Amino acid sequence: MAGGGFTDAGDLKRAHLYEYRITSYFLIACMVAAMGGSLFGYDLGVSGGVTSMDDFLKEFFPKVYRRKQAHLTETDYCKYDNQVLTLFTSSLYFAGLVSTFGASYVTRSRGRRASIMVGSVSFFIGAILNACAVHISMLLLGRIFLGMGIGFGNQAVPLYLSEMAPAKIRGAVNQLFQLTTCLGILVANLINYGTEKIHPWGWRLSLGLATVPATLMFVGGLFLPETPNSLVEQGKLDEARKVLEKVRGTANVDAEFSDLIDASNAARAIKNPFRNLFKKKNRPQLVIGALGIPAFQQLTGMNSILFYAPVIFQSLGFGSGAALYSSVITGIALCIAALISMAFVDKFGRRAFFLEAGTEMIIYMVTTLHSNMIQIHSFSSAFFM
């Protein structure tokens, strides 16, 4: 893979020759880039909370609001059953999916920094449209721009962090994206908890504050260096070496710089790279690593639960404020888990954490299912007595 730093096992033998120091230049660059995770996290946290706010529902989804207040015999999930409301939530993810194709081209040809900048501008526009929305069409258009911003950010930021990080701490640095995503969710939940009490425009403040991380990422992006990997891919070797020396805090970068050039040359030598993915020797990595793991991670429903957490808590009998407060607790747990992962991922490895997380999720889901079955049994017994 171009820009990855290594092309085969032989290159890995030179990793012990790499020298680096953790410089302020490196830390600032990574923190600015990692703001891209906060865009996704903030939207994930704020949108679910906003859709549970009465003022927002009265403005754009009055039928849902009336059903919510009518105390009908249907469940709370049915009260939120509305196709346009579903379109409001899902349009962002569809836009993010489509935009990744354009983001891939920009990231490859123009650099990681360019994609980060495009993502921040698109997210800023979407946040403004949502905060100022007076019609459902403005909300949907804003969601599309937000989705495009997330698509570009999620494409470029993890790659940027991986390429800027020294090999020995690459796992921890790459986890900055996950940490800022969790922090974004937590901050959004805290903001929702406060703005829910501001009538009738608190929801606008929640949506509009998404401009803050977008602005920080754009302004910081103006001063971000391009990654050495990307500069090598573009043939800017002198500039690539200067950036590498500055990021590593040492002029002794011959071994790592040589590996970057070798990796880039090897990538250019591959004809029809996408067709190459389907060769027999690459199928396990393609099916399991590139497709299976990300797909099944999403199919667990974790992101859906995070998004709809306030609604889910309301369906369990929590009030609107209590539901948002409970979502804050979920956000705190996410941040703690991300910090633990950052501290130990390079020591124990990615596979160990992957297996641990999978086991933990199975236990929690079985426990939740068992609890739900007990509730259903109790309800059935009471109903038929």
VENDA-V414852 format. One record per residue. N is the residue number from 1. SS is DSSP state (a for helix, b for strand, c for the rest). PHI is phi in whole degrees, -180 to 180 (* if undefined). D_CENTER is the distance of its C-alpha to the mean C-alpha in Angstrom with 2 decimals. Layout:
N,SS,PHI,D_CENTER
N,SS,PHI,D_CENTER
This chain:
1,c,*,22.48
2,c,-65,23.09
3,c,86,21.62
4,c,-79,20.86
5,c,100,23.90
6,c,-135,25.78
7,c,-121,27.46
8,c,-157,29.50
9,a,-63,30.82
10,a,-64,33.37
11,a,-68,30.89
12,a,-63,29.44
13,c,-67,32.91
14,c,-91,32.62
15,a,-62,29.58
16,a,-70,32.06
17,a,-88,33.44
18,c,-69,30.30
19,c,-118,30.78
20,c,-162,28.37
21,c,-131,28.20
22,c,-81,25.28
23,c,-95,26.08
24,a,-63,25.00
25,a,-60,24.21
26,a,-65,21.69
27,a,-63,20.11
28,a,-65,19.87
29,a,-60,18.39
30,a,-70,15.58
31,a,-67,14.93
32,a,-65,14.97
33,a,-64,12.63
34,a,-66,10.10
35,a,-57,10.22
36,a,-60,7.76
37,a,-67,4.98
38,a,-69,7.38
39,a,-62,7.50
40,a,-65,4.65
41,a,-63,5.92
42,a,-63,9.31
43,a,-66,9.57
44,a,-61,8.66
45,a,-79,11.28
46,a,-78,13.72
47,a,-66,14.28
48,a,-62,15.35
49,a,-69,17.59
50,a,-64,19.08
51,c,-68,20.08
52,c,-98,22.09
53,c,-81,23.94
54,a,-62,27.50
55,a,-62,27.82
56,a,-66,24.93
57,a,-65,26.39
58,a,-62,29.87
59,a,-74,28.88
60,a,-120,27.16
61,c,-133,27.67
62,a,-62,31.12
63,a,-65,31.87
64,a,-64,28.94
65,a,-62,30.09
66,a,-64,33.67
67,a,-66,32.76
68,a,-65,30.75
69,a,-89,33.83
70,a,-81,36.46
71,c,54,36.03
72,c,-72,36.69
73,c,-74,37.16
74,c,-72,33.93
75,c,-75,30.84
76,a,-65,28.14
77,a,-63,25.88
78,a,-66,28.64
79,a,-66,28.89
80,c,-94,25.36
81,c,-76,26.30
82,c,-153,26.17
83,a,-65,25.25
84,a,-70,24.41
85,a,-63,22.15
86,a,-64,20.39
87,a,-64,20.23
88,a,-60,18.73
89,a,-77,15.74
90,a,-85,15.42
91,a,-62,16.19
92,a,-62,12.75
93,a,-71,11.36
94,a,-67,14.58
95,a,-63,14.42
96,a,-63,11.00
97,a,-63,12.71
98,a,-66,15.83
99,a,-68,14.56
100,a,-63,13.11
101,a,-68,16.82
102,a,-69,17.77
103,a,-64,14.94
104,a,-61,16.25
105,a,-66,19.68
106,a,-63,18.94
107,a,-61,17.05
108,a,-77,20.00
109,a,-92,22.85
110,c,-105,21.97
111,c,108,19.75
112,a,-67,16.25
113,a,-62,17.23
114,a,-62,18.25
115,a,-65,14.96
116,a,-62,13.30
117,a,-66,16.25
118,a,-61,16.17
119,a,-62,12.60
120,a,-67,13.62
121,a,-66,16.87
122,a,-63,15.63
123,a,-66,13.28
124,a,-61,16.36
125,a,-61,18.65
126,a,-62,16.71
127,a,-65,16.69
128,a,-64,20.41
129,a,-61,21.27
130,a,-67,19.79
131,a,-68,21.51
132,c,-99,24.75
133,c,-62,24.76
134,c,-121,28.24
135,c,-147,27.84
136,a,-60,25.45
137,a,-66,25.32
138,a,-67,23.88
139,a,-61,21.15
140,a,-67,20.32
141,a,-64,20.59
142,a,-62,18.28
143,a,-63,15.63
144,a,-65,16.17
145,a,-65,15.74
146,a,-61,12.50
147,a,-63,11.28
148,a,-62,12.79
149,a,-62,11.15
150,a,-67,7.56
151,a,-61,9.25
152,a,-69,10.88
153,a,-66,8.32
154,a,-68,6.07
155,a,-76,9.69
156,a,-94,11.25
157,a,-65,9.54
158,a,-59,9.44
159,a,-66,12.82
160,a,-60,14.11
161,a,-64,13.58
162,a,-63,15.19
163,a,-77,18.02
164,a,-84,18.80
165,c,-79,18.94
166,c,-61,22.34
167,a,-57,22.63
168,a,-72,23.63
169,a,-125,20.58
170,a,-63,17.94
171,a,-63,16.21
172,a,-66,16.05
173,a,-66,14.93
174,a,-65,12.08
175,a,-71,11.01
176,a,-57,10.76
177,a,-63,7.16
178,a,-66,6.73
179,a,-63,9.49
180,a,-68,8.45
181,a,-63,5.47
182,a,-65,8.55
183,a,-64,10.86
184,a,-62,9.41
185,a,-63,9.98
186,a,-63,13.29
187,a,-61,14.44
188,a,-63,13.89
189,a,-64,15.90
190,a,-65,18.52
191,a,-65,18.90
192,a,-60,19.31
193,a,-62,21.86
194,a,-81,23.78
195,a,-74,23.66
196,c,-62,24.68
197,c,-92,28.08
198,c,-97,28.41
199,c,-107,30.27
200,c,-104,29.98
201,c,-115,27.29
202,a,-60,24.88
203,a,-63,22.20
204,a,-65,22.54
205,a,-65,21.88
206,a,-59,18.66
207,a,-71,17.36
208,a,-70,19.03
209,c,-68,17.62
210,a,-64,14.30
211,a,-67,16.51
212,a,-65,16.67
213,a,-64,13.38
214,a,-65,13.83
215,a,-67,17.39
216,a,-60,16.77
217,a,-70,14.52
218,a,-68,17.22
219,a,-63,20.13
220,a,-64,18.85
221,a,-64,18.08
222,c,-63,21.77
223,c,-109,22.72
224,c,-68,20.20
225,c,-81,22.04
226,c,-73,21.20
227,c,-72,20.60
228,a,-57,23.91
229,a,-59,22.76
230,a,-65,22.11
231,a,-65,25.40
232,a,-64,27.26
233,a,-60,26.02
234,c,-85,27.39
235,c,82,30.64
236,c,-94,30.46
237,a,-69,31.65
238,a,-62,33.32
239,a,-66,30.37
240,a,-62,28.07
241,a,-66,30.44
242,a,-62,30.68
243,a,-65,26.94
244,a,-61,26.84
245,a,-64,29.79
246,a,-70,28.31
247,a,-69,24.96
248,a,-83,26.87
249,c,73,29.59
250,c,-155,32.38
251,c,-87,34.45
252,c,-89,34.81
253,c,-122,31.97
254,a,-58,34.28
255,a,-64,32.98
256,a,-68,29.27
257,a,-65,30.09
258,a,-63,32.37
259,a,-65,29.69
260,a,-62,27.35
261,a,-65,30.26
262,a,-62,31.19
263,a,-65,27.72
264,a,-65,27.63
265,a,-65,31.17
266,a,-64,30.51
267,a,-67,27.60
268,a,-65,29.91
269,a,-75,32.62
270,c,-80,30.73
271,c,-91,31.97
272,c,53,29.93
273,a,-60,26.77
274,a,-69,25.25
275,a,-66,28.60
276,a,-65,28.59
277,a,-63,25.54
278,c,-90,27.77
279,c,-66,30.52
280,a,-56,31.57
281,a,-69,30.60
282,a,-100,26.97
283,a,-63,26.55
284,a,-58,25.51
285,a,-65,22.58
286,a,-68,21.67
287,a,-71,22.12
288,a,-84,20.78
289,a,-76,18.23
290,a,-83,16.84
291,a,-113,17.29
292,a,-64,18.26
293,a,-62,15.79
294,a,-61,12.56
295,a,-65,14.71
296,a,-70,16.11
297,a,-62,12.95
298,a,-72,11.99
299,a,-69,15.71
300,c,-65,15.89
301,c,85,14.62
302,a,-61,12.45
303,a,-66,9.81
304,a,-65,13.05
305,a,-65,14.68
306,a,-63,12.17
307,a,-66,12.41
308,c,-96,16.17
309,a,-53,16.96
310,a,-60,19.42
311,a,-67,21.14
312,a,-62,21.43
313,a,-64,22.93
314,a,-64,25.27
315,a,-66,26.42
316,c,-86,27.39
317,c,107,29.70
318,c,-73,27.76
319,c,-73,28.52
320,a,-60,26.00
321,a,-66,25.83
322,a,-66,25.84
323,a,-65,22.99
324,a,-68,20.79
325,a,-65,22.13
326,a,-65,21.30
327,a,-66,17.64
328,a,-62,17.84
329,a,-61,19.17
330,a,-61,16.27
331,a,-64,13.89
332,a,-64,16.39
333,a,-61,16.46
334,a,-61,12.73
335,a,-65,13.31
336,a,-63,16.54
337,a,-64,15.24
338,a,-65,12.71
339,a,-66,15.77
340,a,-62,18.00
341,a,-62,15.94
342,a,-60,15.98
343,a,-71,19.69
344,a,-122,20.75
345,a,-63,18.58
346,a,-76,20.84
347,a,-84,23.88
348,a,-99,23.43
349,c,96,21.26
350,a,-69,18.17
351,a,-63,20.41
352,a,-62,21.77
353,a,-70,18.49
354,a,-63,17.48
355,a,-67,20.88
356,a,-63,20.84
357,a,-65,17.59
358,a,-62,19.00
359,a,-62,22.29
360,a,-62,20.95
361,a,-65,19.12
362,a,-60,22.39
363,a,-60,24.45
364,a,-65,22.51
365,a,-69,22.43
366,a,-64,26.12
367,a,-62,26.94
368,a,-64,25.30
369,a,-62,27.10
370,a,-62,30.32
371,a,-63,30.05
372,a,-66,29.54
373,a,-65,32.50
374,a,-64,34.66
375,a,-64,33.88
376,a,-64,34.71
377,a,-63,37.90
378,a,-64,38.92
379,a,-64,38.42
380,a,-65,40.41
381,a,-64,43.16
382,a,-67,43.53
383,a,-73,43.57
384,a,-96,46.25
385,c,-70,48.46
